[in-house]
Amino acid sequence: MTEQEKLIHCIGCSQNFYNGNTRLGVNRCWSFESARLIKRKQVALEQPPPWNQPAVPTLSCYRRKGYVFINGDRKS
């Protein structure tokens, strides 16, 4: 996966701020280099089980406020 393809998966992540989107001189998020693409379910914090939504490809380090990311095959 190219760097540009990987950066597309950073959109919406709370740490994407550090991918050159700051005046602090930080060009890459500290997790970017070791991140890998995996399938996980995005679950809202207030969503009760079962979690039947499909797993989607996300970076292993992806974080989003108000959500947790769980294994793709997990139901509860």
C-alpha positions in Angstrom: 0.0 0.0 0.0 1.4 3.4 -0.9 1.6 6.2 1.6 -1.2 8.1 -0.2 -3.5 5.1 -0.1 -2.7 4.7 3.6 -3.4 8.4 4.3 -6.9 8.0 2.9 -7.7 5.6 5.7 -6.6 8.3 8.2 -9.5 10.6 7.3 -11.8 10.9 10.4 -9.1 9.6 12.8 -8.6 11.9 15.8 -4.8 11.6 15.2 -5.0 12.7 11.5 -4.3 16.2 12.9 -0.6 15.1 13.0 -0.4 14.1 9.3 0.8 17.5 8.2 -2.4 19.3 9.2 -0.8 21.3 12.0 1.5 24.3 12.2 3.6 22.5 14.8 5.9 21.0 12.2 4.7 17.4 12.7 4.4 15.8 9.3 3.3 12.3 10.2 1.3 10.7 13.1 3.6 8.6 15.3 1.5 5.5 14.6 1.4 5.9 10.8 4.6 3.9 10.0 3.6 0.8 11.9 -0.2 0.9 11.0 -1.6 -1.9 9.0 -5.0 -2.3 7.3 -7.4 -4.6 9.1 -11.1 -5.3 9.2 -12.9 -4.0 12.3 -16.4 -2.9 13.3 -17.0 0.7 14.3 -19.3 0.7 17.3 -20.8 3.8 18.9 -20.2 4.0 22.6 -23.9 4.0 23.3 -24.8 1.1 20.9 -25.8 -2.0 22.9 -24.9 -5.5 21.6 -25.4 -7.3 19.3 -23.1 -5.4 16.9 -24.3 -6.7 13.6 -22.8 -4.0 11.3 -20.3 -5.2 8.8 -16.6 -5.0 9.5 -14.8 -2.4 7.4 -11.2 -1.9 6.5 -9.5 0.5 8.9 -5.9 1.1 10.0 -4.9 -0.7 13.1 -4.3 2.6 14.9 -7.5 4.4 13.8 -9.3 6.3 16.6 -12.5 8.3 16.5 -14.2 10.2 19.3 -17.4 8.5 20.5 -16.5 5.1 18.9 -14.7 1.9 19.7 -13.3 -0.5 17.1 -13.7 -4.2 17.7 -12.7 -7.4 16.0 -14.6 -7.9 12.8 -16.1 -11.2 13.9 -17.2 -10.1 17.3 -21.0 -9.9 18.0 -21.1 -8.9 21.7 
